[in-house]
Amino acid sequence: MLDTLDTMKSHQTTQTMKPATAAKKLGVYLEATPAEFQEGVVSRAELNALQADPPQWLLELRRDGPHPRPVVAAKLGVSISGLARGGVTEALTTEQIDALKQDSPEWLQRERATQAEVRKEAVRIKEKKAEQADQPGRPRS
């Protein structure tokens, strides 16, 4: 039986992902990664190694950008939809993000306020559900 398991393990294929998926998991903008990263496939082990001990190019990308929209949105404190409403459709560098924060255009202020309301509502709903769960015998909604 043990021999059968060993044989099965040796025949398993290595789990790989497309560079776009790996870039997303690493939180970096694919087009800014080195060509060899963009053109190959990334194994789960390689992804884990990149996360555990990032090479210089990955450290620089994470620090300076350009950053993908989800990272830009998080750094600005807005949603990805809010970025689009504000006209930001491309990756931005850390310097560009800092400049936007400094300038604080009206759209950014509005989107930050909207995001704050969304977070507040999410907390309210979570608290309401917790309160209902603490009261036995009450129907749950």
N, C-alpha and C positions, 0 to 999 in steps of 0.2 A: 504494500500500500504506500509506504513512504517513497519507494522508487517511482511510483506512478505520479505522486505529487511533485517530486523533483523534476520529472520529465515534463509535466504540465507547466511548471514555472519556467523552464528553459524555453518552452515554445511560445510563451506569452510575448506579444509584441510590446515594444516600448510605447508608452502613451505620449503622443506628440500633439502639438497645436500649431496653428498658423501664427506667423509673426504678429499679425494684428491682434490676435487673442492674447499672446504673451505680452505685447506692449500695453494692452488694456490692463492686464493683471499687474503689471509693473507700474502703471500710472504714468506712462510716458507717451509722447506723440510719435507714432510709428515713423512718419516721414523724417524725423530728426535722428533716428537711430542709425547706426552704421549699416552700410550696404549688406555686409555679410549677415547681419541680424534680419534685415528685411527680406533677403532672398532665400533664407533657409527655413527649416522647421525647428521648433524648440521642444525638447523633451521635458517632461515633468521634472526630471533630475536637474536639467540645465536651468529651468526656471527657478527651482529651489536654490540652486547655487548662486544665481544672479541676485535673488532676494537676500540670501544669507551673507554674501560677500560681493557687493556690487562693484563692478569694474569702474574705472575713472569716468568713462563716457556716460554711464548710468548715473553716477553721482552728480556729474555736471548737468545732465538733462533734468534731473529732479530738482536741482538747485536753481538753475538759470532758465530752463525751458528751451524751446517753446513747449508749453504745456497743453495737453488735450482739453477740450471743453469741460469735461466733468471736474478736472483739477482747477481750471480757471474759475468755474462757477463756485467751487468750494472756497477758493482763496478770496473771492469777492463777497461771499456770503449770500449768493443768489442761486436760483435754479438754472438749469440749462435752458429752459424755455425763457427765463428772464434775460439770459445772455442774448438769445435770438431777438427778443423784443427790443433789446438795447442796441441791436445792430452788430453784435459781436458774433461772427460766424467762423472765424479762423482761430488757430492756436495763438496764444500770446506768451511772450516771455515774462519772466518775473519782473523785469524792469517796466514793461508795459502795464502789467497788473498793478504794480506800485504806483505808477503814474495815474492810472484810473482811480485808484483809491484816494490819491492826493487831490485830483481834480474834482472828485465826487460829483459827476454829472447828475442831473435830475433823474434820469432813467435808473441810475444805480441806487440812488436814495430810495426811489419808489419800489424797486425790486427787493431791496434789503428789507424795507418795511413789510412788503407782501410776504417775504420768506419768514420774517419774525412772526407774523400772524399765523402762518401755516404751522410753524413749530408750536406756537401757543395752543392752537386748536388740537394738534396731535397729543399734546400733554393732557389737555382737558379730557379728551376722549379716553385716553389710557387710564386716567384717574377714575373716570366714571365707570369704566369696565371693572377696574380693581374694586371699587366700592360695591358694585353689584355682585361681584364674586364673593365678597365678604359677608353678604347678607343671604343666608340660606333660605330656601323656600320662595324666593322672589324669582319670577320669570326673567330670563336673560334675553337681552335684545341683541 
